[in-house]
């Protein structure tokens, strides 16, 4: 076992391969989203998943999701949405804390039938078993829905 500390003599600088591996993970995840393959999406998480948002009163809403809750919440067809009819354009900015933990900020444009909407969200990423997994999802504006449907 090696000693580990949050302090170092140099700042961590990710290599191009570090960034490529993380962004390739998101490419695979986005493919699952487009197919509404929530099982495959869940396979890429590290449960319990921490979800954080705010409600219409501006109050923080946070939940811990197990796999079953994730599957319920992320199934777009349950709400009548068809991800195949949606055009996603995601621009991601990874910020590495070290080689195994990163925060990824995503600016996303979603177009459906000529109507374009924008969103920004953050995923907290961690490696488990040598593979990237998302551990936390943070996005504004979902709190009322979470409280109504998922008992926040």
C-alpha positions as CSV (number, residue, x, y, z in Angstrom):
1,X,0.0,0.0,0.0
2,X,1.3,3.5,-0.8
3,X,0.8,6.6,1.2
4,X,-1.8,8.9,-0.2
5,X,-2.4,12.6,0.7
6,X,-4.5,15.4,-0.8
7,X,-1.3,17.5,-0.6
8,X,1.4,17.3,-3.1
9,X,4.5,19.0,-4.2
10,X,3.1,19.6,-7.7
11,X,-0.3,20.3,-9.1
12,X,-2.0,17.4,-10.9
13,X,-2.1,17.9,-14.6
14,X,-4.1,15.3,-16.6
15,X,-2.6,13.9,-19.7
16,X,-4.4,13.9,-23.0
17,X,-5.1,10.2,-22.5
18,X,-6.8,11.0,-19.1
19,X,-9.1,13.5,-20.7
20,X,-9.8,11.2,-23.7
21,X,-10.8,8.3,-21.5
22,X,-13.2,10.4,-19.5
23,X,-14.8,12.0,-22.6
24,X,-15.0,8.6,-24.3
25,X,-17.0,7.4,-21.3
26,X,-19.5,10.3,-21.9
27,X,-19.7,9.4,-25.6
28,X,-20.8,5.9,-24.5
29,X,-23.2,7.2,-22.0
30,X,-24.8,9.7,-24.5
31,X,-25.4,6.7,-26.8
32,X,-27.3,4.9,-24.1
33,X,-29.3,8.1,-23.4
34,X,-30.3,8.4,-27.1
35,X,-31.5,4.8,-27.0
36,X,-33.2,5.4,-23.6
37,X,-31.3,2.3,-22.4
38,X,-31.6,3.1,-18.7
39,X,-30.2,-0.3,-17.7
40,X,-26.9,0.5,-19.6
41,X,-26.9,4.0,-18.1
42,X,-27.3,2.6,-14.6
43,X,-24.4,0.2,-15.3
44,X,-22.2,3.3,-15.6
45,X,-23.1,4.6,-12.1
46,X,-21.6,4.1,-8.7
47,X,-24.5,3.6,-6.4
48,X,-25.8,5.0,-4.2
49,X,-25.9,8.0,-6.4
50,X,-26.1,11.5,-4.9
51,X,-28.5,13.8,-6.8
52,X,-28.6,17.5,-6.0
53,X,-30.9,20.2,-7.4
54,X,-33.1,23.1,-6.3
55,X,-36.8,23.6,-6.2
56,X,-39.0,26.6,-7.4
57,X,-38.5,28.2,-4.0
58,X,-34.7,28.2,-4.4
59,X,-34.2,25.5,-1.8
60,X,-31.7,22.7,-2.2
61,X,-33.1,19.3,-2.8
62,X,-30.8,16.3,-2.5
63,X,-31.5,12.6,-2.6
64,X,-29.5,9.3,-2.6
65,X,-30.7,7.1,-5.4
66,X,-30.3,3.3,-5.6
67,X,-30.4,1.6,-9.0
68,X,-34.2,1.2,-8.9
69,X,-34.8,4.9,-8.3
70,X,-32.3,5.8,-11.0
71,X,-34.1,3.6,-13.5
72,X,-37.5,5.1,-12.5
73,X,-36.2,8.7,-12.7
74,X,-34.2,8.4,-15.9
75,X,-36.7,6.5,-18.1
76,X,-37.7,9.2,-20.6
77,X,-40.4,7.1,-22.2
78,X,-42.3,7.1,-18.9
79,X,-42.9,10.8,-19.3
80,X,-43.9,10.5,-23.0
81,X,-40.5,11.7,-24.3
82,X,-38.8,10.0,-27.2
83,X,-35.0,10.5,-26.9
84,X,-34.6,9.4,-30.6
85,X,-36.5,12.5,-31.6
86,X,-34.2,14.8,-29.6
87,X,-31.0,16.3,-30.9
88,X,-28.4,16.6,-28.1
89,X,-25.3,18.8,-28.4
90,X,-23.1,18.5,-25.4
91,X,-19.9,20.4,-24.6
92,X,-18.0,19.1,-21.7
93,X,-15.3,20.6,-19.5
94,X,-13.6,18.0,-17.3
95,X,-11.8,19.3,-14.2
96,X,-9.5,16.6,-12.7
97,X,-8.8,16.5,-9.0
98,X,-6.4,13.6,-9.7
99,X,-6.3,10.8,-12.2
100,X,-9.2,9.0,-10.5
101,X,-11.6,11.7,-9.5
102,X,-13.0,14.5,-11.8
103,X,-15.9,17.0,-12.0
104,X,-17.4,17.4,-15.5
105,X,-19.4,20.5,-16.4
106,X,-21.7,20.0,-19.3
107,X,-23.4,22.7,-21.3
108,X,-26.1,21.0,-23.3
109,X,-28.4,22.1,-26.1
110,X,-31.5,19.9,-26.6
111,X,-33.6,20.4,-29.8
112,X,-37.0,18.8,-30.3
113,X,-39.1,19.6,-33.3
114,X,-37.3,22.9,-33.9
115,X,-37.6,24.0,-30.2
116,X,-34.2,24.5,-28.6
117,X,-33.6,24.5,-24.8
118,X,-30.4,24.8,-22.8
119,X,-29.1,23.2,-19.7
120,X,-26.0,23.0,-17.6
121,X,-25.2,20.2,-15.2
122,X,-22.3,18.7,-13.3
123,X,-21.3,15.1,-12.9
124,X,-18.9,14.0,-10.2
125,X,-16.9,11.1,-11.6
126,X,-14.8,8.5,-9.8
127,X,-13.0,5.4,-10.9
128,X,-14.1,2.1,-9.5
129,X,-12.5,-1.1,-10.7
130,X,-10.4,1.0,-13.0
131,X,-13.5,2.3,-14.9
132,X,-15.1,5.7,-14.7
133,X,-18.4,5.9,-12.9
134,X,-20.6,8.8,-12.1
135,X,-21.2,9.2,-8.4
136,X,-23.2,12.4,-8.3
137,X,-25.5,14.4,-10.6
138,X,-26.0,18.1,-10.0
139,X,-28.5,20.1,-12.0
140,X,-30.8,23.0,-11.2
141,X,-34.5,23.0,-11.6
142,X,-35.6,19.4,-10.8
143,X,-36.5,19.8,-7.1
144,X,-40.3,20.1,-7.4
145,X,-40.4,17.0,-9.6
146,X,-38.2,15.1,-7.2
147,X,-40.3,16.0,-4.3
148,X,-43.5,15.1,-6.1
149,X,-42.5,11.8,-7.7
150,X,-39.5,10.5,-5.7
151,X,-40.3,11.6,-2.2
152,X,-37.5,14.0,-1.6
